[in-house]
Amino acid sequence: MEWQPDEQGLQQVLQLLKDSQSPDTATQRAVQEKLEQLNQFPDFNNYLIFVLTSLKSEDEPTRSLSGLILKNNVKAHYQNFPPAVADFIKRECLNNIGDPSPLIRATIGILITTIASKGELQTWPELLPQLCNLLNSEDYNTCEGSFGALQKICEDSSELLDSDALNRPLNIMIPKFLQFFKHCSPKIRSHAIACVNQFIIGRAQALMDNIDTFIESLFALAGDEDCEVRKNVCRALVMLLEVRIDRLIPHMHSIIQYMLQRTQDADENVALEACEFWLTLAEQPICKEALSGHLVQLIPILVNGMKYSEIDIILLKGDVEEEDDNVPDSEQDIKPRFHKSRTVTLQHEGGEGEEGEDIDEDEDDDDDTLSDWNLRKCSAAALDVLANVFRDDLLPHLLPLLKGLLFHPDWVTKESGILVLGAIAEGCMQGMVQYLPELIPHLIQCLCDKKALVRSIACWTLSRYAHWVVSQPPDAHLKPLMTELLKRILDGNKRVQEAACSAFATLEEEACTELVPYLSFILDTLVFAFGKYQHKNLLILYDAIGTLADSVGHHLNQPEYIQKLMPPLIQKWNELKDEDKDLFPLLECLSSVATALQSGFLPYCEPVYQRCVTLVQKTLAQAMMYSQQPDQYEAPDKDFMIVALDLLSGLAEGLGGHVDQLVARSNIMTLLFQCMQDTMPEVRQSSFALLGDLTKACFPHVKPCIAEFMPILGTNLNPEFISVCNNATWAIGEICMQMGVEMQPYVALVLPHLVEIINRPNTPKTLLENTAITIGRLGYVCPQEVAPMLQQFIRPWCTSLRNIRDNEEKDSAFRGICVMIGVNPGGVVQDFIFFCDAVASWVNPKDDLRDMFYKILHGFKDQVGEENWQQFSEQFPPILKERLSACYGV
């Protein structure tokens, strides 16, 4: 006997569905409680499927809602459904997949894929064959409903479908889908392409076997009148470019012609999919060869796509003219921010930290109010990457256009020209330099444009040329740019404030100490902005202040500057509660300020220090309760702890020995012991940074814990977590310098790991350098233990330290190597040329270190004899030969 609903039960369920559509919060709460009660009855889910599939007298939104509540129940408790209920639901879904209503069909499709993704593809063997059979139905609704469900299953379970677990259904499904590319209904054609598209990136074997048919079928649909079909064709070609470019290369000329058309498609979604093609092509080695003949067509199309559309301008209405900086921000305006945990790096020759490693990708201008990714952004990103591929060869196609755009009377056109200029800054810098002396003043003028969107894009583009501005005499461009940017930081429009603050932070990074003469003026502006800014921009302002402190360093430590800057920061600090996420950027900012002010931060350090310790303690306690009773307590947001640990590092680094008293009066070492064993890598990363900073600042407090800490440091020398491993390595090196010979019992815990890491291929540069320094320091304090392994690490050791600036860390590491060579000279013989090269990388070593180098070089020369030395030094590059003979007379 089929299950039948009880009339009274059905009325209850319908009432619940009606109530749940009410906007009233009290009603909503009652609905939640009622749902929880009804879920105690096993056949409640039968009622829900019945309303969805059989109760045609009800309106569609109510029926669909019933299906969506059922879907949530499936997600949460499917494993507890009695078999009879599960079977009833599955049967009803398959029998009604052809419902005349598109909404009901789609809801049933969602329900089917949710059941399938609950591990049911294996236990519902008839599902895929039945859905594929239903595709042959004469009834359009049945065919469309089944395809809709199949598309959702392909999206959710593409990997499982391409595995042996299900006996490889794709061998039947993919050829079947390909037949439907020619179907008379555009909706069906679109489903068919979308289904196949799910298997491109995973390179499913069944698709690879039919790849030529697939590509031919796509070409056949190139002129399709339906925009959904065109969008899926473009999407397929973009993915094939990544996965099977070999198959596209023979047709590349016509594909590019097609994509040039589609990037100008009247439907923006099609144009956006097509525009992705240029982004993807730019990453392929063949890009230059394939595109160079088409730039003349492509560049104008991309530039044209960089204009705000009419809809954008309507959506951005507030930003077109008015002032809005007295309007509070709504909470959803504020994007979640990510704290970048502290990583210890070394300074290199020729400037600050090296480019190239984990650099944050700069967002190409940023239209928060619009959907995040749109044609304008995609076109700008494509132009940016193509500028990096073609470099100055792009300019002949661009410059004639740019002239017309930048001075155009229509603001929308002018704005797009400024965006173009910013997008090519990185790739075409060389060729642009000759035009910058006249362009930069024009851009600075655009900072005063009456349209806010022109002012904000001018901020961004100027920041992309900050490096050049700073390389010129300061009065030429730096001073006028800084003066105008500071005015824009106080603009009446929030979007301009944001762009100006970000641009100013970039300028600070480039200009560094060049800003010192203007500090008073800069601080006046930034502090004034404190009183003016709404919530969201305050967060960016903290970043600008922190970057300023990083850039000018100890020059900030002047009573007049401290007087300006600290009161508003401390006022915010006191206003914020411990649970407030706005503490993150403020703590980061204070960390930079404390490091820069050094002793100047002393008057403020006690409350700041105490609060950081409290934040760490609270987070650890909450994590403990959560791990013991996860149903009673929420998991803590560990970012609070990470940011607090990083600020404590900033305090230890800035205050040095002054931090001693604070550490003595707190339980930070106990907390650190727990943080170093946290499951979350970022927490461990920050704890090791703090451990190293405390070791340098107040070792007597660290020393009693060393026996407990060293095994933990040893287990974290795992390069799978690069930053954790890096900071642990650095901390061990700092501990060596303090422990001296007492480091002996711990050498065996760490040395094998360090030697393994320094010999690993593809280890990031920062980690290699820190590993080499720590091996050197370990050898400096325990040469007898480390020297026997010299031959296993000397070569990578020398190559990783040759580019580091002369500094304390390099000094102690090289002393260690010299001492170890004294103990085990044989260990260096085979790689002596690398040692010579490393020695030559020193600009001016301290006298006693120079003597050590001298003795080793001459000792080696005397050992092998004049003639052999001549032969040996013939292999040296000329520059190395000159340096060694000039500095060491060899």
KETI-977374 format. One record per residue (C-alpha): z, y, x. Coordinates in steps of 0.1 Angstrom, whole numbers, plus 5000, padded with zeros to 4 digits. Example, Ala and Ser with C-alpha at 12.3 -4.5 7.8 and 13.67 -1.06 7.14 Angstrom:
// residues 2
507849555123;507149895137;
This chain:
// residues 890
500050005000;499050345015;501850595020;502150844991;504251164991;507151214968;506551524946;509951684953;509651624991;506151774990;507452094972;510152134999;507552105027;505252355010;508152605005;508952575042;505352645051;505252955029;508553085043;507453035078;504653285072;507253555064;507653835091;511453855083;513553735113;516353595091;513853385072;512353265105;515753155116;516352965084;512852795088;513852675123;517052525110;515252355081;512652215105;515352055126;516951895095;513551765082;512751615116;515551375110;513351205084;510750975099;508151035072;508451425074;505351395097;503451205070;503951505047;502651735073;499451535079;499051495041;499151875036;496651925064;494051655055;494451575017;496051864999;492852054992;494552254964;496452454991;494952755009;493552685044;496052885065;498952685050;497152355056;496352455092;499952565098;501152225086;498952075112;500252305140;503852215131;502851855133;501251915167;504452065180;506351765167;503951535185;504451735217;508251715214;508951365199;505851155196;507550865215;510150845186;507550825158;507750485139;504450295146;503550315108;503850695109;501850725142;499050495128;498950685095;498451015113;495750875136;493850725107;494051045087;492751255116;489751035122;488951015084;489051395080;487451525112;484551635091;486551855067;484252135052;486552405066;486052505103;489752605105;490952265093;488452075116;489652275146;493352205137;492651835134;490851845168;493852005184;496151745168;493851455181;493851585217;497651645216;498151285206;495651175232;497351365260;500651195251;499350895270;497650765238;494050755252;495050415265;496750295233;494150435209;491150245221;489050315190;489350705194;486550775218;484050525205;484650645169;484251015178;481050935198;479750745168;480551025144;478351255165;475351065150;476451155114;473851325092;476651555080;476851875101;480651915095;481351565108;479251605139;480751945146;484351835140;483951535163;482351745190;485151995187;487751725192;485751565221;485451905238;489251945236;489851595249;487451655278;489251975286;492751815285;492051475301;488951515323;490551325352;491751025331;488350995315;486750955349;489150675360;489150295358;492250325335;489950355304;487050145317;484950455326;483950585291;481950865307;479150625316;478450625279;479650975269;477751185294;474251055286;475251085250;476251455254;473051525273;470951415242;472651685222;471451965244;468351975222;470251965189;469052215162;472452365157;473552625184;477252535178;476552165186;474452255217;477252475229;479852195224;477651955243;477252175274;480952265273;481851885273;479651815303;480952125321;484451985322;483251715347;481351935373;484252045395;485751695396;482351555406;482651275380;480450985391;478750945357;477651315359;476451285395;474350985384;472651205358;472751535377;468951595377;468651535339;471651775335;470052045355;466652005338;468352025304;470152345315;466852505325;465352405292;468052615275;467652915297;466053125269;468453005241;469053275215;472653185210;475053375233;477653095234;474952855247;473853105273;477453155284;477952785289;474652755308;475753035331;479152875336;477552535344;475252695371;478152885387;480152555390;477152365403;476752625430;480152525443;479752145438;476052055441;474252345457;471852085473;470452025439;470052395431;468452505464;464852395455;465052615423;467152895438;464553165434;464153105397;467953065392;468553405408;465853565386;467553405356;471053525366;469753875373;468653885336;471853735323;474053975343;472454245321;472954035289;473654235258;476654005252;479454105276;480853755278;477553615289;477053895315;480553825328;479853455333;476553535350;478253795372;480553525386;477453365400;477153645427;480853605436;480453235441;477153265459;478653505484;481053225496;478152995503;476552975538;473053015523;473953345506;472253585531;469053385532;468953325494;469753685483;468253915509;464953945491;466754015458;469254285468;466754555456;467154425420;470754305422;472554605436;471554845408;472554585382;476054535398;476454915402;475554955365;478054695355;480854895372;480855165345;483555165319;482055035286;482355235255;484954995242;486955035274;487055405269;488255375234;490955125245;491955355274;491955665252;495355775265;494155765300;490955965294;492756305292;496256335279;499556345297;501756055287;504456045313;507156125288;506355825267;508655525276;506855205286;506754905263;508254595279;504954405278;503254675299;505254555328;503754265348;506154015363;506454095400;506753835428;509153895456;507553815490;510353635509;511153735544;509053575572;509853645608;506753745628;506053875663;504154185673;500754135689;498754315714;496954605699;498954705668;501254575642;501154225626;497854035629;495254055602;493953735587;497153545578;498453545542;497253895536;497753985499;494354025483;493954375471;493054395435;489854595430;491154885409;493254775381;492654825344;495954705329;495254795294;492054585292;491754215293;492554145328;489054025340;485954195328;482454285338;483454595356;486054415377;483754125383;480854345394;483154545417;484454225432;480954085437;479854415454;482854395476;482154035488;478454105492;479254405513;481254175535;478253935538;475454185543;477454455560;475354765566;472154595554;473454675519;473355055524;469655125521;469854985486;473055165478;472955505493;470155655471;472155535440;475455665453;474256015458;473256035422;476455885409;479056065429;477956415419;476956315383;478056565355;479056275332;482556165342;482055795333;479055775357;480855975384;483955745381;481755435386;480255595418;483755635432;484555275424;481355165442;482355365472;485755195473;484354845468;482054865498;484655025521;485654705539;482154555544;480154865551;482655075570;480555095601;477555235583;479655465561;481455645590;478655905594;478956015558;482756015555;483256365569;481556505538;482556235514;486256235520;486656605511;484656535479;486956255470;489956465477;488456715452;488056445427;491856395428;492056715408;489456615382;490356685346;489756325336;492756105345;490555795351;488555985377;491756095394;493155745394;490055575409;489755845435;493355755446;492255385450;488955465469;490655705493;493255435501;490355205511;489255465537;492855545549;492255375582;489455605590;491355915577;494255835601;491855785631;490756155628;492756465639;495556505613;494456845602;490956725594;491656485565;495156335567;496956655558;494756755528;494756395516;498456365518;499056695501;496856605472;498156255469;501656375467;500656605438;499056305421;502356115425;503756385401;500656375378;501256395341;499456075335;501255745342;498155555353;497355825379;501055815391;500655445396;497355465415;498655755436;501855565445;499955255455;497455465475;500255645492;501855325502;498555215518;498255545536;501855505549;501055165564;498055315582;499555635593;503055515604;504655775626;501856025620;503856105588;507056205607;506156585607;505756575569;508856365561;510756645544;507856725521;507156355513;510756285505;511056585482;508056455462;509256095460;512756195450;511456425423;509356145409;512555945404;513556185377;510156195362;508955825361;509155585333;510155225339;506955065351;506055325377;509655335391;508954985403;505955105423;507855415435;510455185451;507655015470;506255345482;509755445495;510255105512;506855125528;507655475540;510855345557;508955055573;506255295586;508455575601;511355355611;514355525628;512655865624;514155845589;517655845603;518256225600;521156365580;518856595559;516556295550;519456065542;520956335520;517656355500;516955995497;520155795493;521855965463;519055875438;518655525452;522355455449;522455615414;519855355403;521755085421;524855165401;522955185368;521454845370;523254535359;523454215380;521054045355;518454315356;515154205373;514554575383;517054495410;514354305429;512154595439;515154815444;516754555467;513554525487;513354895490;516954925502;516354645527;513554855543;515655165541;518754995557;516554855586;515055205592;518255405589;520355175611;523755335616;522755605591;523155345563;526755285572;528355505545;526455305518;526654955532;529954825518;529054835480;525554715488;526754425509;529354315483;526954315455;524454105474;527153845481;528053845445;524453795434;524153495457;527453355445;526653395408;523253235412;524652935431;527352885405;524852895377;522552655395;525552415399;526452435362;522852375352;522452075375;525651915360;524852005323;521252105319;521552095281;524452335281;523352595307;520052765316;518552735350;519153045370;516453285382;516753215419;514853525428;518153725425;519553515453;516353535475;516153915472;519853945479;519653725510;516753935522;518654265518;521554115537;519054035565;517954395564;521554515566;522354275595;519154395613;519754765606;523554775612;523754525641;527354485652;528554715624;528054435600;530854235617;533654375595;531654305563;530953945572;534553885583;535853995548;533453775528;532553405523;528953455532;528853175558;530052925531;527353055507;524753035534;525652675540;524752605504;521652825504;520252645534;520252325514;518752465483;515952265467;513752575464;511852645497;511953025493;515753015491;515852815524;513253045540;515453355533;518653185543;517253095578;516053455582;519553575574;521153315597;518953445626;519853805619;523553725616;523353525649;522053845666;524454075649;527753895649;527653555665;531453495666;531353445628;528353205630;529552995659;532252785641;529552675616;526952565642;527852195642;527252185604;524252405605;522152245632;521351915614;520152125584;517952335607;516552015623;515551865589;513752195580;511452185609;508852045586;505452225588;504652125552;506652435542;505252685567;507552975561;510752775559;509752595591;508952925608;512253095600;514252785609;512452775642;513153135649;516853105639;517252805664;515853025691;518353305684;521153055683;520152915717;520453265733;523953295720;525152935726;523852895762;524752565777;526752465746;523352405729;523152075748;524351835720;521751965696;518551955718;517651605706;517951715669;515251975672;513051935704;510951645692;510051825660;509152145679;506951965703;505151785675;504552115657;503152295687;500652015691;499552005655;495952115648;495552405623;499152525626;499252895616;499553145645;502953285635;504452935634;502952845668;504253155684;507753115671;507752745680;506652835716;509453105719;512052865707;510952585730;511152835759;514552955749;515852595745;514552525780;516152835793;519652725782;519252345787;516452305813;517651945823;517151825788;513852005780;511952005813;511151625812;508851695782;507051995799;503751815802;503751745764;503752105754;502852335783;499252385774;499652485737;502752675747;500652895771;497752955748;499953055718;501953315738;499253485757;498553735729;502053845722;503254185733;505854215761;509254195743;512754035745;511653715728;508653665751;510853755781;513453485774;510853225766;508953275799;512253265818;512852925802;509352805813;509952915848;513352745850;511852425836;508952435861;511652455888;513252135874;509951945868;507052105888;504851795882;504851865844;502652175848;500252065876;497451945853;497552255831;498252515858;495252735849;496852785814;500052895830;498153145853;496453285822;499753325803;501453495833;498453735835;499053835798;502154025809;501654405812;504954475829;507454205832;511054285844;511354275882;513353945883;510853775859;507953905881;509653745911;509953415893;506253425885;505453515921;507453225935;505752975912;502253095919;502753105957;504652775957;501652615940;499152775963;501152665994;501552315980;497752255975;496652446006;494352746010;491052556006;492052375974;493452695960;490052865966;488352585947;490852605919;490752975915;486952965914;487352835878;489153155868;487353415846;486853735868;489353935848;492153675853;491353655890;491654035894;494954055875;496553775895;495453915929;496454265919;499854175905;500853875925;498653875956;497153525950;
